[in-house]
Structures are given as structure tokens and as C-alpha cells.
Amino acid sequence: MAIIESLLQFPSTVTSLGALLLLLFLYLLSSGSRSQKERKEPPGPKPLPLLGNLLTLDLKRPFDTFVELSKTYGNIFQVFLGPRKTVVLVGYKTVKEALVNHAEEFGDRDIRPGFRMINKEYGILFSNGENWREMRRFALSNLRDFGMGKRGSEEKIIEEIQYLKGEFDKFEGKPFDTTQPVNYAVSNIISSIVYGSRFEYTDSRFTEMVDRANENVRVSGSPSMMLYNIFPWVGPFLNSRRILVRNIFKNKTEFMKLINGLLETLNPQDRRGFVDSFLIRKQSDEQSGKKDSYFHQENLLMTVGNLFVAGTDTTGTTLRWGLMLMAKYPHIQDRVYEEIVRVIGGRQPVVEDRKNLPYTDAVIHETQRLANIVPMNLPHKTSCDVHFNGYFIKKGTTVIPLLTSVLKDPSEWEKPNSFYPEHFLDEKGQFVKRDAFMAFSAGRRVCLGESLARMELFLFFTSLLQSYRVTTQPGVSGDDLDLKGIVGITLNPSPHKLCAIRRS
């Protein structure tokens, strides 16, 4: 009887089962399409096996290629650097949205083989997680204690300006390369904060450390090192990698000698600089038996190296761009000089003068914008899966927030490819801040020494322009000065010589 009842109910059972399967199918279809939509990846050129999109890129100026690709694929697109997927963010709004509004998701550093070789994932610039947080927090706190961006730094910079002027005067108005004297002067500022004292320009140990650091910045951003970061197995065949290894070893040896010298005379009641603070904290952790302390020798060496390189190259490079631009555009130099003389006369410029020198301040900012010294930014990495502006970006994806596209965004700047100080002036000639001025990057990885760099650029630039008329060398016109620059990790001015003629 039960069997007969089951058979009688079979058609309705089949109907119900069919309806259920149909509903399940429709759900899976809609869920799948929704999932597919949610996981929509950024567009980009079709990659080749193994090589990816490398044949599409100008390896000497990849940021120019990325800007061109954005015209086809939009402000968020992906390229394959070899087999590795990389997402490129273009334009002020997109980069700000990622680095500021999604700071956590886009805040990790992508540490490629070349950077790992240098830093071993210690220090500040190329580390992540708790190590990065601890080192950055400690560095910020202590650099401020030693006057970074404050009165103490101002006094150090003004003192160093006199030494730099002495170097300029040695050339007696004849052509010279500004690279070494400017870099040595700027490096002495961060050195005095880190070690507690400056170095003489005749100290070969110091000058060789600076020269090696600048060479490392140039070589690290070369096409050959870009290939090494993509295909590490080519390392043994690259001269650029050998240069880096040699320079890293020599500079670490010199850093260690300086640190040991400070250790021998360390007085916890009289901290001379950042290194003293670190050594005192290191000793304290060791005495208390603290396990897993981040205050160890490798972190000290790498953090000192990060501060030394970053505190030398970026500000020194920007200042050299500023001097070259003044030689290229003498009418702008004349306006700067006229404002300086009218407002402060012949006395030493101080930071407080900035608010009364709007045109000079605008020229400095426009130099930073047009010089565009870190066009690719340093590479970021997503810390988790991210849904960003309609696209899905997987955790661990390399991200390039293209700073050149921010500083030259045509929707933000009236004349993005020209030197135009009026970008930072209102109708009354007063200085105005611009949101798209992202020369120091933004978000969690914003430049650690921004306040110090701003102070240095203002004081060095105004003091030099007050004392010298900067010109091209005889036989060379301003039109001959190339603004394309030499690409490394930073964008340096092309080789040139200037004349610094003392004003009466």
C-alpha cells in the first residue's frame, strides 16, 4: 500500500524536485555572475608567456610607458612584468583614493630581490609588519627629539649653508658640477641628526659613503636591476648587481665603524643623535631579557642606511634641479632674487621668512612638481584582497602608485609639463597649497623626513639665490639644458655644469 502511495505521489515529487533544481541553478548562475563581477580584474595589454608585457615597456623610462597605457586602459590597469602581475594606479584621484582612503590595504611595501639584497627586510623603507611599524615609530619620535623640522634643524642647516657657499666660492664663478658639493651639504644635515655631528668635505670616508649611496640609488633603478627583480637568476651576470653588493658592503662597514665609535663613548644621560637613542634602547632590551626585540644590530644598520640615503639623495637631487631650472629660466630667477632682497635684504634667510616669500615658495614647490624625482614611487603591495573602484586586486599584488601621473595630472595642473610657478599662486600673488602636490607620496608610507626636507629646500635655495646668480656655462643656453633627467630610483638632472657668480 505504501509503495502504491509513493508511486501516486511521484509526478508531484518530480515536479517539486525539478523546480528546486531550477531555482538552485538560477541561484548559482546569479551568484557566479555576481562573484565574477566582484572579482573583475583591471584591464591591461595581453601578456606574452614568461616575458609578460616587458616588450611593451621602455625599461629606461617605464613610467612614460605607463602613462601612455593609461590612455588606453584607464586609471587602473594591470601589466605583467615577466610572470608577475602589477597594478598601476594613475592620476591624483586614483592614487589618493588608494594611498589615503585605503591606506591599510595598499600600505605594504613590495620587496623585490634587489631591495631585499640591500635591506634584508629590516629598517624602514623595505620592511613590513611589526618590524616596519616599530622602526618607523621609533625613528619619527627620535628624529623629532633631535630637531627634525624644528629650530634645532634650522640652526644646523644655516651652519651648513656657510660651508656650501665656501665650496661654491672655490670655483670663482667658473663652471662646475653641483652634484658633489650639494649632496655633501645635504647629507651633513641628516648625518648630524643621526650621528650627532657633521663631517668635513675633505673627509674621504664621508664623501665616499655619500658617493656610494648616490650610485646605489642610480643603479637600483636601472633597466638591468629591473630585470634582476623580475628574473633573479640573471643576477650573477649583471655588473649592476656587483656594484650594489660592493657598495653595500663598504657602506655597512663604515656605518659599523661610526656606530662602534659612538658606542665606546655612549652616555645614556647625553644622547647625541639617533644612533645613541637606538643603542640605549638596545641595551635596555638586552638587560631586561626582552625576547624578540626589534632593537638589534641589523635593524640599526639598515635604519641608519635608510635615513642616510633618503636624507641625502632626494633633497640633494631636488636642490640641484632647482639650481638648474634657475639657470634655464633666468627671468624667474630674477623675480626670486628681487623678492628675497625686497623682503629680507642681505641677512640670512630663516624659516619664518617663508610666509613672506610667496613667489620663492611657489618656485620651490614647482621645482618639486616638475622635477618629479620619484616618478614611479617605491612599489607597494596589497596587504589583503581589495575591491577597489570596481576592480578586484588580490592580496600580495604589486602596486605602482604612479606619482608622475599625479604631479603632471592635466586635470589638476594648468600647464602640467611646463615650469609654471603660478600653479602655486592665487590671483593676488599669495602662495596656495595644492592637494595634488604629492611630491612626498601619501598615506602610511609618506616620506618620513618631509618636514626636514621642506626646511632644507627653503633655506638652501633662498640662501644660494640670495648670494649667487646661477647661470649656464659659456656657450650653453638655457634651451640646451635637458629636463628629461637620468632615471634611477630617483630622477636626477642630466649631466651639466653651472656657474655660481657672487652677487655684490
C-alpha positions as CSV (number, residue, x, y, z in Angstrom):
1,M,0.0,0.0,0.0
2,A,2.8,2.4,0.9
3,I,4.6,1.7,-2.4
4,I,1.4,2.5,-4.4
5,E,1.0,5.8,-2.5
6,S,4.6,6.7,-3.3
7,L,4.1,5.9,-7.0
8,L,0.9,8.0,-7.0
9,Q,2.9,10.9,-5.5
10,F,5.9,10.5,-7.9
11,P,4.8,13.1,-10.5
12,S,4.4,15.8,-8.0
13,T,7.7,14.8,-6.4
14,V,9.5,15.1,-9.7
15,T,7.9,18.4,-10.4
16,S,9.0,19.8,-7.0
17,L,12.5,18.4,-7.5
18,G,12.7,20.0,-10.9
19,A,11.6,23.3,-9.5
20,L,14.1,23.0,-6.8
21,L,16.9,22.2,-9.2
22,L,15.9,25.1,-11.4
23,L,15.9,27.5,-8.5
24,L,19.3,26.1,-7.4
25,F,20.7,26.6,-11.0
26,L,19.4,30.1,-11.2
27,Y,20.9,30.9,-7.8
28,L,24.3,29.5,-8.8
29,L,24.2,31.4,-12.1
30,S,23.4,34.7,-10.4
31,S,25.9,34.0,-7.6
32,G,28.6,33.1,-10.2
33,S,28.0,36.2,-12.3
34,R,28.0,38.3,-9.1
35,S,31.2,36.6,-7.9
36,Q,32.7,37.1,-11.4
37,K,31.7,40.8,-11.3
38,E,33.1,41.2,-7.8
39,R,36.4,39.6,-9.0
40,K,36.7,41.7,-12.1
41,E,40.4,42.4,-12.6
42,P,41.8,45.6,-14.0
43,P,42.2,45.7,-17.8
44,G,45.6,45.7,-19.5
45,P,47.6,44.7,-22.5
46,K,47.7,41.0,-23.3
47,P,50.9,39.4,-21.8
48,L,53.3,37.1,-23.6
49,P,54.3,33.8,-21.9
50,L,57.2,34.3,-19.4
51,L,58.0,37.9,-20.7
52,G,54.6,39.3,-19.8
53,N,54.4,42.9,-21.2
54,L,58.2,43.6,-21.0
55,L,58.4,44.2,-24.7
56,T,55.8,46.9,-24.4
57,L,57.8,48.9,-21.8
58,D,60.6,51.4,-22.2
59,L,62.8,50.0,-19.5
60,K,64.8,53.2,-19.2
61,R,61.6,55.2,-18.6
62,P,58.8,52.7,-17.7
63,F,56.7,55.5,-16.1
64,D,56.3,57.2,-19.5
65,T,55.0,53.9,-20.9
66,F,52.6,53.5,-18.0
67,V,51.2,57.0,-18.7
68,E,50.7,56.1,-22.3
69,L,49.0,52.8,-21.4
70,S,46.6,54.6,-19.1
71,K,45.2,56.4,-22.2
72,T,44.0,53.1,-23.5
73,Y,43.2,51.1,-20.3
74,G,42.2,53.8,-17.9
75,N,43.5,55.0,-14.5
76,I,43.6,51.4,-13.0
77,F,45.2,48.8,-15.2
78,Q,47.5,45.8,-14.9
79,V,50.7,44.8,-16.7
80,F,52.8,41.7,-16.3
81,L,56.5,42.4,-15.5
82,G,57.6,38.9,-16.6
83,P,55.2,36.5,-15.0
84,R,54.4,38.9,-12.1
85,K,51.1,40.8,-12.2
86,T,51.5,44.5,-11.4
87,V,48.6,47.0,-10.9
88,V,49.3,50.6,-11.9
89,L,47.4,53.5,-10.4
90,V,47.3,56.7,-12.5
91,G,46.1,60.2,-11.7
92,Y,45.6,62.2,-8.5
93,K,42.2,61.0,-7.5
94,T,43.0,57.3,-8.0
95,V,46.3,57.5,-6.2
96,K,44.9,59.4,-3.3
97,E,41.9,57.1,-3.1
98,A,44.3,54.1,-2.8
99,L,47.1,55.5,-0.5
100,V,44.9,57.7,1.8
101,N,41.4,56.3,1.8
102,H,42.5,52.7,1.5
103,A,45.8,53.2,3.4
104,E,45.8,49.8,5.1
105,E,45.0,47.8,2.0
106,F,47.7,49.4,-0.1
107,G,50.2,50.2,2.7
108,D,52.6,47.2,2.4
109,R,55.9,47.5,0.7
110,D,56.7,45.2,-2.2
111,I,60.2,44.0,-1.5
112,R,61.8,42.7,-4.7
113,P,65.1,40.8,-4.8
114,G,67.2,44.0,-5.4
115,F,65.7,45.7,-2.4
116,R,65.9,42.6,-0.3
117,M,69.5,42.2,-1.1
118,I,70.2,45.7,0.3
119,N,67.9,45.8,3.3
120,K,67.2,42.1,4.2
121,E,63.6,43.3,5.1
122,Y,64.9,45.2,8.1
123,G,65.0,49.0,8.6
124,I,62.1,51.3,7.5
125,L,62.0,51.7,3.7
126,F,61.8,48.0,2.7
127,S,60.2,46.2,5.6
128,N,56.6,45.3,6.6
129,G,54.5,44.3,9.5
130,E,55.5,44.9,13.1
131,N,59.2,45.5,12.3
132,W,58.3,48.4,10.0
133,R,55.8,49.9,12.5
134,E,58.3,49.7,15.4
135,M,61.2,51.2,13.4
136,R,59.1,53.9,11.8
137,R,57.6,54.9,15.1
138,F,60.9,55.0,16.9
139,A,62.6,56.9,14.1
140,L,59.9,59.5,13.9
141,S,59.9,60.1,17.7
142,N,63.6,60.3,18.0
143,L,64.3,62.4,14.8
144,R,61.8,64.9,16.2
145,D,63.6,64.9,19.5
146,F,66.8,65.8,17.7
147,G,65.2,68.7,16.0
148,M,63.9,67.4,12.7
149,G,61.8,70.2,11.2
150,K,62.3,72.3,14.3
151,R,64.6,75.1,15.5
152,G,67.5,72.7,16.1
153,S,67.5,71.6,12.4
154,E,67.3,75.2,11.2
155,E,70.5,76.0,13.1
156,K,72.3,73.0,11.6
157,I,71.1,73.9,8.1
158,I,72.2,77.5,8.4
159,E,75.6,76.5,9.6
160,E,75.9,74.0,6.7
161,I,74.9,76.7,4.2
162,Q,78.1,78.6,5.1
163,Y,80.2,75.6,4.3
164,L,78.4,75.0,1.0
165,K,78.9,78.6,0.0
166,G,82.6,78.2,0.7
167,E,82.7,75.3,-1.8
168,F,80.8,77.3,-4.4
169,D,83.3,80.2,-3.9
170,K,86.2,78.0,-4.7
171,F,85.1,77.9,-8.4
172,E,85.2,81.7,-8.6
173,G,82.3,81.9,-11.0
174,K,83.7,79.2,-13.3
175,P,81.6,76.2,-14.5
176,F,81.3,73.3,-12.1
177,D,79.2,70.2,-11.4
178,T,76.9,70.9,-8.4
179,T,76.4,67.2,-7.6
180,Q,79.0,66.5,-5.0
181,P,79.0,69.8,-3.0
182,V,75.2,69.9,-2.8
183,N,75.0,66.2,-1.9
184,Y,77.7,66.6,0.8
185,A,76.0,69.6,2.3
186,V,72.5,67.9,2.4
187,S,74.0,64.7,3.7
188,N,75.6,66.5,6.6
189,I,72.2,67.6,7.9
190,I,70.9,64.0,8.3
191,S,74.3,62.9,9.5
192,S,74.3,65.5,12.3
193,I,70.9,64.2,13.4
194,V,71.8,60.5,13.1
195,Y,75.3,60.6,14.5
196,G,75.3,63.9,16.4
197,S,78.0,65.6,14.3
198,R,78.7,66.8,10.8
199,F,81.7,65.7,8.5
200,E,84.2,67.8,6.7
201,Y,84.0,67.8,2.9
202,T,87.7,66.7,2.9
203,D,86.9,63.6,4.9
204,S,87.2,60.9,2.3
205,R,85.4,58.3,4.4
206,F,82.3,60.6,4.4
207,T,82.4,61.7,0.8
208,E,82.9,58.1,-0.4
209,M,79.9,57.0,1.6
210,V,77.8,59.7,0.0
211,D,79.0,58.9,-3.5
212,R,78.3,55.2,-3.0
213,A,74.8,55.9,-1.7
214,N,74.0,58.0,-4.7
215,E,75.4,55.4,-7.0
216,N,73.2,52.8,-5.4
217,V,70.1,54.9,-5.9
218,R,71.0,55.3,-9.6
219,V,72.0,51.7,-10.2
220,S,69.0,50.3,-8.3
221,G,66.6,51.9,-10.7
222,S,68.5,50.8,-13.9
223,P,66.9,48.6,-16.6
224,S,69.3,45.8,-15.6
225,M,68.2,45.8,-12.0
226,M,64.6,45.9,-13.1
227,L,65.3,42.7,-15.0
228,Y,67.0,41.2,-11.9
229,N,63.9,42.0,-9.8
230,I,61.8,40.1,-12.4
231,F,64.3,37.3,-13.2
232,P,66.7,36.9,-10.2
233,W,68.6,34.1,-11.9
234,V,70.3,36.7,-14.1
235,G,72.0,38.3,-11.1
236,P,75.4,36.6,-11.5
237,F,75.7,38.1,-15.0
238,L,74.9,41.7,-14.1
239,N,77.6,44.3,-13.4
240,S,75.0,46.5,-11.7
241,R,74.4,43.8,-9.1
242,R,78.1,43.5,-8.4
243,I,78.3,47.3,-8.0
244,L,75.4,47.2,-5.5
245,V,76.9,44.3,-3.5
246,R,80.3,46.1,-3.3
247,N,78.8,49.4,-2.3
248,I,76.5,47.9,0.3
249,F,79.4,46.0,1.9
250,K,81.6,49.1,2.1
251,N,79.0,51.4,3.4
252,K,77.9,48.8,6.1
253,T,81.5,48.6,7.2
254,E,81.8,52.4,7.5
255,F,78.4,52.6,9.3
256,M,79.5,50.0,11.8
257,K,82.8,51.8,12.5
258,L,80.8,55.0,13.2
259,I,78.4,53.2,15.4
260,N,81.1,51.4,17.4
261,G,82.9,54.7,17.9
262,L,79.7,56.2,19.4
263,L,79.1,53.0,21.5
264,E,82.5,53.5,23.1
265,T,81.6,56.9,24.4
266,L,77.9,56.3,24.9
267,N,76.3,58.2,27.8
268,P,72.6,57.5,28.4
269,Q,72.2,60.9,30.0
270,D,73.6,62.7,27.0
271,R,72.2,61.4,23.7
272,R,74.0,63.0,20.7
273,G,71.8,61.6,17.9
274,F,69.5,58.9,16.7
275,V,72.2,56.2,16.9
276,D,72.7,56.9,20.6
277,S,68.9,56.6,21.2
278,F,68.9,53.2,19.4
279,L,71.9,51.9,21.3
280,I,70.4,52.9,24.6
281,R,67.1,51.1,23.7
282,K,69.0,48.1,22.5
283,Q,71.0,47.8,25.8
284,S,67.8,48.3,27.8
285,D,66.0,45.4,26.0
286,E,69.1,43.2,26.4
287,Q,69.4,43.9,30.1
288,S,65.7,43.2,30.7
289,G,66.0,40.0,28.8
290,K,63.3,41.0,26.3
291,K,62.8,38.4,23.7
292,D,62.1,39.1,20.0
293,S,63.3,42.7,20.4
294,Y,63.4,44.7,17.2
295,F,66.3,46.7,18.5
296,H,69.2,44.7,17.2
297,Q,72.3,45.4,15.1
298,E,70.7,44.5,11.7
299,N,67.8,46.9,12.2
300,L,70.2,49.6,13.4
301,L,72.4,49.3,10.4
302,M,69.5,49.2,7.9
303,T,67.7,52.1,9.6
304,V,70.8,54.2,9.6
305,G,71.4,53.3,5.9
306,N,67.8,54.2,5.0
307,L,68.0,57.6,6.8
308,F,71.4,58.3,5.3
309,V,70.4,57.5,1.7
310,A,66.9,59.0,1.8
311,G,68.1,62.1,3.6
312,T,70.8,62.7,1.1
313,D,69.6,61.8,-2.4
314,T,66.1,63.1,-2.6
315,T,66.7,66.6,-1.1
316,G,70.1,66.9,-2.8
317,T,68.6,65.9,-6.2
318,T,65.7,68.4,-5.8
319,L,68.0,71.2,-4.9
320,R,70.2,70.5,-7.9
321,W,67.1,70.6,-10.1
322,G,66.2,73.9,-8.6
323,L,69.5,75.5,-9.4
324,M,69.5,74.1,-13.0
325,L,65.9,75.5,-13.5
326,M,67.0,78.9,-12.3
327,A,69.8,78.8,-14.9
328,K,67.4,77.7,-17.6
329,Y,64.8,80.4,-16.7
330,P,66.8,83.5,-15.6
331,H,63.7,85.7,-15.7
332,I,62.2,83.5,-12.9
333,Q,65.5,83.6,-11.0
334,D,65.4,87.4,-11.2
335,R,61.9,87.5,-9.7
336,V,63.1,85.2,-6.8
337,Y,66.1,87.4,-6.1
338,E,64.0,90.6,-6.2
339,E,61.6,89.2,-3.7
340,I,64.3,88.0,-1.4
341,V,66.1,91.3,-1.4
342,R,62.9,93.3,-1.0
343,V,61.6,91.2,1.9
344,I,64.8,90.2,3.9
345,G,67.6,92.2,2.4
346,G,71.1,90.8,3.0
347,R,70.5,89.0,6.3
348,Q,70.5,85.2,6.5
349,P,67.1,83.8,5.5
350,V,65.2,81.8,8.2
351,V,62.2,79.5,8.1
352,E,60.0,82.2,9.4
353,D,60.6,84.2,6.2
354,R,58.7,81.6,4.1
355,K,55.3,83.1,4.6
356,N,56.6,86.5,3.3
357,L,58.2,85.0,0.2
358,P,55.2,83.5,-1.7
359,Y,56.8,83.6,-5.1
360,T,60.0,81.9,-3.9
361,D,58.0,79.3,-2.1
362,A,55.9,78.7,-5.3
363,V,59.1,78.3,-7.3
364,I,60.4,75.7,-4.8
365,H,57.1,73.8,-5.0
366,E,57.0,74.0,-8.7
367,T,60.6,72.6,-8.9
368,Q,59.5,69.6,-6.8
369,R,56.4,69.1,-9.0
370,L,58.2,69.3,-12.4
371,A,61.4,67.6,-11.3
372,N,59.2,64.7,-10.3
373,I,62.1,62.9,-8.7
374,V,60.4,59.7,-7.7
375,P,58.2,59.2,-10.8
376,M,57.3,55.5,-10.0
377,N,57.1,55.9,-6.3
378,L,58.5,52.9,-4.4
379,P,56.5,49.8,-5.1
380,H,53.6,49.0,-2.8
381,K,51.8,45.7,-2.2
382,T,48.2,44.9,-1.2
383,S,48.0,43.5,2.3
384,C,44.7,41.7,1.6
385,D,42.2,41.1,-1.2
386,V,40.9,44.5,-2.2
387,H,37.8,45.6,-4.1
388,F,38.9,49.0,-5.5
389,N,36.9,51.2,-7.8
390,G,35.1,48.3,-9.4
391,Y,38.1,46.0,-9.7
392,F,39.4,43.1,-7.6
393,I,43.0,43.1,-6.7
394,K,44.4,40.0,-5.0
395,K,46.4,40.1,-1.7
396,G,50.1,40.3,-2.4
397,T,49.8,42.1,-5.8
398,T,52.5,44.6,-6.6
399,V,51.0,48.1,-6.9
400,I,52.7,51.1,-8.5
401,P,51.0,54.4,-7.4
402,L,52.4,56.5,-10.3
403,L,53.5,59.8,-8.7
404,T,54.5,61.3,-12.1
405,S,50.8,61.0,-13.1
406,V,49.8,62.9,-10.0
407,L,52.3,65.7,-10.3
408,K,51.5,66.1,-14.0
409,D,47.8,65.3,-13.9
410,P,46.3,67.5,-16.7
411,S,43.0,67.7,-14.8
412,E,44.9,69.2,-11.8
413,W,47.6,71.4,-13.3
414,E,47.1,74.2,-15.8
415,K,50.4,73.6,-17.5
416,P,51.5,70.1,-16.3
417,N,54.6,69.8,-18.5
418,S,55.9,73.3,-18.1
419,F,57.8,75.1,-15.3
420,Y,55.0,77.4,-14.1
421,P,55.3,78.7,-10.5
422,E,51.8,80.3,-10.9
423,H,50.4,76.8,-10.2
424,F,51.0,77.7,-6.5
425,L,49.9,81.3,-6.5
426,D,46.4,82.9,-6.3
427,E,45.2,86.0,-8.2
428,K,46.8,88.2,-5.6
429,G,50.2,86.5,-5.8
430,Q,49.8,84.7,-2.5
431,F,51.0,81.1,-2.1
432,V,48.3,78.5,-2.2
433,K,48.6,74.8,-1.3
434,R,47.5,72.3,-3.9
435,D,46.0,68.9,-2.9
436,A,47.6,67.3,-5.9
437,F,51.1,68.2,-4.7
438,M,52.1,64.7,-3.7
439,A,55.9,65.0,-4.0
440,F,56.4,63.2,-0.7
441,S,53.9,60.4,-1.6
442,A,50.9,59.9,0.8
443,G,49.3,57.6,3.3
444,R,51.2,55.2,5.6
445,R,54.4,55.3,3.5
446,V,54.6,59.1,3.2
447,C,58.2,60.4,3.4
448,L,59.5,60.1,7.0
449,G,61.6,63.2,6.6
450,E,59.1,65.5,4.9
451,S,59.3,68.3,7.4
452,L,63.1,68.3,7.4
453,A,63.2,68.2,3.6
454,R,60.9,71.2,3.3
455,M,63.0,73.2,5.7
456,E,66.3,72.3,3.9
457,L,64.9,73.1,0.4
458,F,63.7,76.5,1.5
459,L,66.8,77.5,3.5
460,F,69.4,76.2,1.0
461,F,67.5,77.6,-2.1
462,T,66.8,81.1,-0.7
463,S,70.4,81.4,0.7
464,L,72.1,80.4,-2.5
465,L,69.8,82.5,-4.7
466,Q,70.4,85.5,-2.4
467,S,74.2,85.1,-2.7
468,Y,74.7,83.9,-6.3
469,R,73.5,84.5,-9.8
470,V,73.3,81.0,-11.3
471,T,74.0,80.8,-15.0
472,T,74.7,78.2,-17.6
473,Q,78.3,77.7,-18.6
474,P,79.6,79.8,-21.5
475,G,78.5,78.6,-24.9
476,V,75.5,76.8,-23.4
477,S,72.0,78.3,-23.4
478,G,69.1,77.6,-21.2
479,D,67.4,75.8,-24.1
480,D,70.4,73.3,-24.1
481,L,69.6,72.1,-20.5
482,D,67.7,68.8,-20.8
483,L,64.8,68.3,-18.4
484,K,64.3,64.6,-19.1
485,G,66.8,63.6,-16.5
486,I,68.7,60.4,-15.7
487,V,66.5,57.6,-14.3
488,G,67.4,55.6,-11.2
489,I,65.1,55.1,-8.3
490,T,65.1,58.9,-8.3
491,L,65.1,61.1,-11.4
492,N,68.4,63.1,-11.4
493,P,69.2,66.1,-13.6
494,S,71.1,65.2,-16.8
495,P,74.9,65.9,-16.5
496,H,75.5,69.7,-16.7
497,K,77.7,72.4,-15.2
498,L,76.6,75.8,-13.8
499,C,78.4,79.0,-12.9
500,A,77.7,80.5,-9.4
501,I,78.6,84.2,-9.7
502,R,78.8,86.0,-6.4
503,R,76.4,89.0,-6.1
504,S,77.9,92.2,-4.9
